[in-house]
Each structure stands twice: as structure tokens, then as C-alpha cells.
Amino acid sequence: MDLPGARIDRLKENLSRVSGVEVALVQADLLEGAAMALRAHKLPESFAAVLLDVPCSNTGVMRHRAT
């Protein structure tokens, strides 16, 4: 689930290279109406596991940018 926008297209492209994993992409705001969006796609409202791609803090590359 992600907000509508260009990121979904890139995510679809990246996931097209993955095999053996069932994925459903839903464009919606997680904080507003997520359950309704999942129902609209005939998806369950709870899952055994969830993969999160959270915003990056960029701390992994800080040493390359030290001045």
C-alpha cells in the first residue's frame, strides 16, 4: 500500500522481477481508509507478515558525505 503516484509504477517494475511471491499493490493512504481500500481489492484486512519500505534516514551513507 502506498499513496497514489509514480512510486507505484517503479514498485510494479521491481516486483515484476521477483518470482514465488504473491503481491497485491494498493494505492491508498494507510492512515485514512486502508480497510476500505483492501476490501475494494478483495484482500484480507490482516496478514501474517507485512513488508515495509519505510522512508530512509540516509544514515547508512553518512560517512560518504562527511565534510
Biopython code that builds the backbone (N, CA, C, O; Angstrom):
import numpy as np
from Bio.PDB.StructureBuilder import StructureBuilder

atoms = [
    (1, "MET", "N", (0.851, -1.161, 0.000)),
    (1, "MET", "CA", (0.000, 0.000, 0.000)),
    (1, "MET", "C", (0.896, 1.223, 0.000)),
    (1, "MET", "O", (1.837, 1.326, 0.787)),
    (2, "ASP", "N", (0.590, 2.143, -0.892)),
    (2, "ASP", "CA", (1.333, 3.393, -0.972)),
    (2, "ASP", "C", (0.393, 4.458, -1.477)),
    (2, "ASP", "O", (-0.642, 4.166, -2.076)),
    (3, "LEU", "N", (0.765, 5.689, -1.230)),
    (3, "LEU", "CA", (-0.021, 6.796, -1.754)),
    (3, "LEU", "C", (0.009, 6.758, -3.274)),
    (3, "LEU", "O", (1.009, 6.341, -3.859)),
    (4, "PRO", "N", (-1.059, 7.181, -3.919)),
    (4, "PRO", "CA", (-1.051, 7.221, -5.387)),
    (4, "PRO", "C", (0.092, 8.103, -5.892)),
    (4, "PRO", "O", (0.382, 9.155, -5.323)),
    (5, "GLY", "N", (0.726, 7.657, -6.958)),
    (5, "GLY", "CA", (1.822, 8.432, -7.528)),
    (5, "GLY", "C", (2.761, 7.556, -8.333)),
    (5, "GLY", "O", (2.506, 6.370, -8.542)),
    (6, "ALA", "N", (3.833, 8.148, -8.774)),
    (6, "ALA", "CA", (4.798, 7.471, -9.647)),
    (6, "ALA", "C", (5.542, 6.338, -8.957)),
    (6, "ALA", "O", (6.047, 5.439, -9.629)),
    (7, "ARG", "N", (5.620, 6.360, -7.639)),
    (7, "ARG", "CA", (6.345, 5.295, -6.916)),
    (7, "ARG", "C", (5.736, 3.925, -7.179)),
    (7, "ARG", "O", (6.459, 2.930, -7.226)),
    (8, "ILE", "N", (4.434, 3.857, -7.349)),
    (8, "ILE", "CA", (3.767, 2.577, -7.594)),
    (8, "ILE", "C", (4.284, 1.955, -8.891)),
    (8, "ILE", "O", (4.508, 0.746, -8.945)),
    (9, "ASP", "N", (4.473, 2.757, -9.929)),
    (9, "ASP", "CA", (4.979, 2.227, -11.201)),
    (9, "ASP", "C", (6.365, 1.611, -11.026)),
    (9, "ASP", "O", (6.646, 0.541, -11.566)),
    (10, "ARG", "N", (7.226, 2.287, -10.275)),
    (10, "ARG", "CA", (8.571, 1.750, -10.041)),
    (10, "ARG", "C", (8.503, 0.475, -9.204)),
    (10, "ARG", "O", (9.248, -0.474, -9.449)),
    (11, "LEU", "N", (7.615, 0.453, -8.223)),
    (11, "LEU", "CA", (7.448, -0.737, -7.396)),
    (11, "LEU", "C", (6.951, -1.906, -8.238)),
    (11, "LEU", "O", (7.441, -3.025, -8.085)),
    (12, "LYS", "N", (5.991, -1.666, -9.121)),
    (12, "LYS", "CA", (5.500, -2.722, -10.022)),
    (12, "LYS", "C", (6.637, -3.272, -10.877)),
    (12, "LYS", "O", (6.750, -4.483, -11.067)),
    (13, "GLU", "N", (7.474, -2.381, -11.388)),
    (13, "GLU", "CA", (8.613, -2.801, -12.212)),
    (13, "GLU", "C", (9.569, -3.671, -11.405)),
    (13, "GLU", "O", (10.005, -4.719, -11.883)),
    (14, "ASN", "N", (9.898, -3.250, -10.194)),
    (14, "ASN", "CA", (10.814, -4.016, -9.350)),
    (14, "ASN", "C", (10.224, -5.375, -8.975)),
    (14, "ASN", "O", (10.936, -6.379, -8.979)),
    (15, "LEU", "N", (8.938, -5.414, -8.654)),
    (15, "LEU", "CA", (8.311, -6.669, -8.257)),
    (15, "LEU", "C", (8.116, -7.626, -9.424)),
    (15, "LEU", "O", (7.965, -8.829, -9.213)),
    (16, "SER", "N", (8.117, -7.115, -10.644)),
    (16, "SER", "CA", (7.960, -7.992, -11.808)),
    (16, "SER", "C", (9.152, -8.941, -11.963)),
    (16, "SER", "O", (9.062, -9.953, -12.658)),
    (17, "ARG", "N", (10.256, -8.607, -11.317)),
    (17, "ARG", "CA", (11.455, -9.456, -11.391)),
    (17, "ARG", "C", (11.496, -10.506, -10.287)),
    (17, "ARG", "O", (12.393, -11.349, -10.271)),
    (18, "VAL", "N", (10.544, -10.464, -9.371)),
    (18, "VAL", "CA", (10.502, -11.394, -8.246)),
    (18, "VAL", "C", (9.584, -12.559, -8.594)),
    (18, "VAL", "O", (8.498, -12.370, -9.141)),
    (19, "SER", "N", (10.039, -13.767, -8.267)),
    (19, "SER", "CA", (9.179, -14.926, -8.517)),
    (19, "SER", "C", (8.904, -15.642, -7.195)),
    (19, "SER", "O", (9.704, -15.581, -6.261)),
    (20, "GLY", "N", (7.776, -16.310, -7.135)),
    (20, "GLY", "CA", (7.428, -17.095, -5.966)),
    (20, "GLY", "C", (6.827, -16.309, -4.815)),
    (20, "GLY", "O", (6.669, -16.843, -3.718)),
    (21, "VAL", "N", (6.491, -15.048, -5.050)),
    (21, "VAL", "CA", (5.909, -14.216, -4.004)),
    (21, "VAL", "C", (4.611, -13.623, -4.539)),
    (21, "VAL", "O", (4.585, -13.037, -5.622)),
    (22, "GLU", "N", (3.547, -13.778, -3.779)),
    (22, "GLU", "CA", (2.265, -13.199, -4.171)),
    (22, "GLU", "C", (2.183, -11.779, -3.622)),
    (22, "GLU", "O", (2.349, -11.556, -2.423)),
    (23, "VAL", "N", (1.928, -10.829, -4.505)),
    (23, "VAL", "CA", (1.926, -9.421, -4.123)),
    (23, "VAL", "C", (0.655, -8.751, -4.631)),
    (23, "VAL", "O", (0.204, -9.018, -5.744)),
    (24, "ALA", "N", (0.096, -7.897, -3.823)),
    (24, "ALA", "CA", (-1.030, -7.052, -4.225)),
    (24, "ALA", "C", (-0.633, -5.609, -3.939)),
    (24, "ALA", "O", (-0.289, -5.267, -2.808)),
    (25, "LEU", "N", (-0.681, -4.780, -4.949)),
    (25, "LEU", "CA", (-0.353, -3.368, -4.774)),
    (25, "LEU", "C", (-1.644, -2.574, -4.664)),
    (25, "LEU", "O", (-2.520, -2.670, -5.523)),
    (26, "VAL", "N", (-1.753, -1.798, -3.607)),
    (26, "VAL", "CA", (-2.945, -0.997, -3.367)),
    (26, "VAL", "C", (-2.511, 0.455, -3.193)),
    (26, "VAL", "O", (-1.627, 0.758, -2.391)),
    (27, "GLN", "N", (-3.140, 1.343, -3.949)),
    (27, "GLN", "CA", (-2.856, 2.766, -3.812)),
    (27, "GLN", "C", (-3.880, 3.366, -2.863)),
    (27, "GLN", "O", (-5.057, 3.492, -3.199)),
    (28, "ALA", "N", (-3.418, 3.734, -1.675)),
    (28, "ALA", "CA", (-4.296, 4.313, -0.657)),
    (28, "ALA", "C", (-3.437, 4.893, 0.450)),
    (28, "ALA", "O", (-2.244, 4.603, 0.551)),
    (29, "ASP", "N", (-4.057, 5.707, 1.269)),
    (29, "ASP", "CA", (-3.404, 6.268, 2.444)),
    (29, "ASP", "C", (-3.627, 5.298, 3.600)),
    (29, "ASP", "O", (-4.768, 5.033, 3.977)),
    (30, "LEU", "N", (-2.570, 4.781, 4.150)),
    (30, "LEU", "CA", (-2.660, 3.798, 5.229)),
    (30, "LEU", "C", (-3.407, 4.352, 6.435)),
    (30, "LEU", "O", (-4.069, 3.599, 7.149)),
    (31, "LEU", "N", (-3.310, 5.643, 6.669)),
    (31, "LEU", "CA", (-3.937, 6.250, 7.835)),
    (31, "LEU", "C", (-5.403, 6.618, 7.617)),
    (31, "LEU", "O", (-6.127, 6.897, 8.572)),
    (32, "GLU", "N", (-5.836, 6.616, 6.362)),
    (32, "GLU", "CA", (-7.219, 7.009, 6.068)),
    (32, "GLU", "C", (-7.837, 6.038, 5.073)),
    (32, "GLU", "O", (-7.531, 6.085, 3.882)),
    (33, "GLY", "N", (-8.687, 5.178, 5.547)),
    (33, "GLY", "CA", (-9.438, 4.302, 4.656)),
    (33, "GLY", "C", (-8.702, 3.081, 4.156)),
    (33, "GLY", "O", (-9.040, 2.560, 3.093)),
    (34, "ALA", "N", (-7.714, 2.610, 4.880)),
    (34, "ALA", "CA", (-6.953, 1.444, 4.432)),
    (34, "ALA", "C", (-7.828, 0.200, 4.351)),
    (34, "ALA", "O", (-7.745, -0.557, 3.384)),
    (35, "ALA", "N", (-8.661, -0.015, 5.356)),
    (35, "ALA", "CA", (-9.519, -1.201, 5.363)),
    (35, "ALA", "C", (-10.464, -1.186, 4.168)),
    (35, "ALA", "O", (-10.689, -2.220, 3.539)),
    (36, "MET", "N", (-11.010, -0.034, 3.857)),
    (36, "MET", "CA", (-11.920, 0.082, 2.718)),
    (36, "MET", "C", (-11.189, -0.207, 1.407)),
    (36, "MET", "O", (-11.742, -0.858, 0.521)),
    (37, "ALA", "N", (-9.955, 0.270, 1.278)),
    (37, "ALA", "CA", (-9.171, 0.024, 0.063)),
    (37, "ALA", "C", (-8.860, -1.463, -0.077)),
    (37, "ALA", "O", (-8.917, -2.005, -1.180)),
    (38, "LEU", "N", (-8.534, -2.123, 1.029)),
    (38, "LEU", "CA", (-8.259, -3.558, 0.976)),
    (38, "LEU", "C", (-9.511, -4.340, 0.577)),
    (38, "LEU", "O", (-9.440, -5.261, -0.237)),
    (39, "ARG", "N", (-10.651, -3.971, 1.151)),
    (39, "ARG", "CA", (-11.906, -4.637, 0.784)),
    (39, "ARG", "C", (-12.232, -4.414, -0.693)),
    (39, "ARG", "O", (-12.722, -5.325, -1.360)),
    (40, "ALA", "N", (-11.971, -3.236, -1.198)),
    (40, "ALA", "CA", (-12.250, -2.927, -2.603)),
    (40, "ALA", "C", (-11.438, -3.818, -3.545)),
    (40, "ALA", "O", (-11.871, -4.105, -4.661)),
    (41, "HIS", "N", (-10.264, -4.250, -3.093)),
    (41, "HIS", "CA", (-9.407, -5.136, -3.888)),
    (41, "HIS", "C", (-9.617, -6.603, -3.513)),
    (41, "HIS", "O", (-8.867, -7.477, -3.949)),
    (42, "LYS", "N", (-10.641, -6.863, -2.702)),
    (42, "LYS", "CA", (-10.960, -8.218, -2.236)),
    (42, "LYS", "C", (-9.777, -8.856, -1.509)),
    (42, "LYS", "O", (-9.473, -10.033, -1.706)),
    (43, "LEU", "N", (-9.124, -8.070, -0.676)),
    (43, "LEU", "CA", (-7.978, -8.522, 0.106)),
    (43, "LEU", "C", (-8.363, -8.580, 1.580)),
    (43, "LEU", "O", (-9.237, -7.835, 2.023)),
    (44, "PRO", "N", (-7.713, -9.467, 2.346)),
    (44, "PRO", "CA", (-7.998, -9.523, 3.788)),
    (44, "PRO", "C", (-7.523, -8.247, 4.478)),
    (44, "PRO", "O", (-6.662, -7.536, 3.960)),
    (45, "GLU", "N", (-8.081, -7.969, 5.632)),
    (45, "GLU", "CA", (-7.680, -6.788, 6.386)),
    (45, "GLU", "C", (-6.551, -7.079, 7.370)),
    (45, "GLU", "O", (-6.057, -6.163, 8.026)),
    (46, "SER", "N", (-6.135, -8.342, 7.482)),
    (46, "SER", "CA", (-4.996, -8.691, 8.337)),
    (46, "SER", "C", (-4.137, -9.725, 7.609)),
    (46, "SER", "O", (-4.633, -10.507, 6.798)),
    (47, "PHE", "N", (-2.850, -9.711, 7.916)),
    (47, "PHE", "CA", (-1.881, -10.580, 7.255)),
    (47, "PHE", "C", (-0.920, -11.152, 8.285)),
    (47, "PHE", "O", (-0.703, -10.557, 9.340)),
    (48, "ALA", "N", (-0.345, -12.306, 7.977)),
    (48, "ALA", "CA", (0.631, -12.931, 8.875)),
    (48, "ALA", "C", (1.937, -12.147, 8.910)),
    (48, "ALA", "O", (2.629, -12.136, 9.928)),
    (49, "ALA", "N", (2.276, -11.492, 7.805)),
    (49, "ALA", "CA", (3.502, -10.709, 7.729)),
    (49, "ALA", "C", (3.305, -9.570, 6.737)),
    (49, "ALA", "O", (2.495, -9.663, 5.815)),
    (50, "VAL", "N", (4.053, -8.502, 6.942)),
    (50, "VAL", "CA", (3.967, -7.340, 6.072)),
    (50, "VAL", "C", (5.376, -6.843, 5.807)),
    (50, "VAL", "O", (6.179, -6.726, 6.732)),
    (51, "LEU", "N", (5.683, -6.551, 4.551)),
    (51, "LEU", "CA", (6.969, -5.967, 4.176)),
    (51, "LEU", "C", (6.802, -4.463, 4.114)),
    (51, "LEU", "O", (5.941, -3.956, 3.396)),
    (52, "LEU", "N", (7.624, -3.751, 4.867)),
    (52, "LEU", "CA", (7.559, -2.291, 4.894)),
    (52, "LEU", "C", (8.771, -1.696, 4.212)),
    (52, "LEU", "O", (9.901, -2.132, 4.434)),
    (53, "ASP", "N", (8.534, -0.716, 3.397)),
    (53, "ASP", "CA", (9.606, 0.070, 2.789)),
    (53, "ASP", "C", (9.468, 1.471, 3.357)),
    (53, "ASP", "O", (8.869, 2.351, 2.738)),
    (54, "VAL", "N", (10.029, 1.667, 4.544)),
    (54, "VAL", "CA", (9.856, 2.930, 5.258)),
    (54, "VAL", "C", (10.826, 3.981, 4.710)),
    (54, "VAL", "O", (11.835, 3.642, 4.092)),
    (55, "PRO", "N", (10.513, 5.239, 4.938)),
    (55, "PRO", "CA", (11.424, 6.291, 4.465)),
    (55, "PRO", "C", (12.833, 6.097, 5.024)),
    (55, "PRO", "O", (13.003, 5.739, 6.189)),
    (56, "CYS", "N", (13.803, 6.330, 4.212)),
    (56, "CYS", "CA", (15.202, 6.126, 4.576)),
    (56, "CYS", "C", (15.723, 7.298, 5.387)),
    (56, "CYS", "O", (15.463, 8.454, 5.054)),
    (57, "SER", "N", (16.456, 7.002, 6.448)),
    (57, "SER", "CA", (17.075, 8.051, 7.258)),
    (57, "SER", "C", (18.408, 8.490, 6.663)),
    (57, "SER", "O", (18.972, 9.504, 7.073)),
    (58, "ASN", "N", (18.911, 7.724, 5.696)),
    (58, "ASN", "CA", (20.161, 8.035, 4.998)),
    (58, "ASN", "C", (21.392, 7.856, 5.885)),
    (58, "ASN", "O", (22.480, 8.280, 5.496)),
    (59, "THR", "N", (21.259, 7.240, 7.068)),
    (59, "THR", "CA", (22.407, 7.092, 7.961)),
    (59, "THR", "C", (23.436, 6.106, 7.422)),
    (59, "THR", "O", (24.602, 6.167, 7.810)),
    (60, "GLY", "N", (23.035, 5.212, 6.549)),
    (60, "GLY", "CA", (23.961, 4.231, 6.003)),
    (60, "GLY", "C", (25.007, 4.822, 5.078)),
    (60, "GLY", "O", (26.037, 4.194, 4.833)),
    (61, "VAL", "N", (24.764, 6.010, 4.562)),
    (61, "VAL", "CA", (25.720, 6.626, 3.634)),
    (61, "VAL", "C", (26.298, 7.918, 4.186)),
    (61, "VAL", "O", (26.963, 8.654, 3.456)),
    (62, "MET", "N", (26.060, 8.208, 5.453)),
    (62, "MET", "CA", (26.569, 9.464, 6.052)),
    (62, "MET", "C", (28.086, 9.580, 5.959)),
    (62, "MET", "O", (28.624, 10.658, 5.707)),
    (63, "ARG", "N", (28.757, 8.472, 6.162)),
    (63, "ARG", "CA", (30.223, 8.556, 6.171)),
    (63, "ARG", "C", (30.777, 8.968, 4.812)),
    (63, "ARG", "O", (31.884, 9.501, 4.732)),
    (64, "HIS", "N", (30.027, 8.730, 3.754)),
    (64, "HIS", "CA", (30.470, 9.130, 2.420)),
    (64, "HIS", "C", (30.271, 10.636, 2.179)),
    (64, "HIS", "O", (30.833, 11.200, 1.240)),
    (65, "ARG", "N", (29.481, 11.264, 3.023)),
    (65, "ARG", "CA", (29.162, 12.686, 2.839)),
    (65, "ARG", "C", (29.767, 13.575, 3.916)),
    (65, "ARG", "O", (29.503, 14.777, 3.955)),
    (66, "ALA", "N", (30.568, 12.995, 4.779)),
    (66, "ALA", "CA", (31.163, 13.784, 5.867)),
    (66, "ALA", "C", (32.058, 14.873, 5.296)),
    (66, "ALA", "O", (32.820, 14.636, 4.358)),
    (67, "THR", "N", (31.962, 16.055, 5.865)),
    (67, "THR", "CA", (32.806, 17.168, 5.382)),
    (67, "THR", "C", (33.736, 17.643, 6.469)),
    (67, "THR", "O", (34.519, 18.567, 6.251)),
]
sb = StructureBuilder()
sb.init_structure("model")
sb.init_model(0)
sb.init_chain("A")
sb.init_seg("    ")
for serial, (resi, resn, name, xyz) in enumerate(atoms, 1):
    if name == "N":
        sb.init_residue(resn, " ", resi, " ")
    sb.init_atom(name, np.array(xyz, "f"), 0.0, 1.0, " ", f" {name:<3s}", serial, name[0])
structure = sb.get_structure()
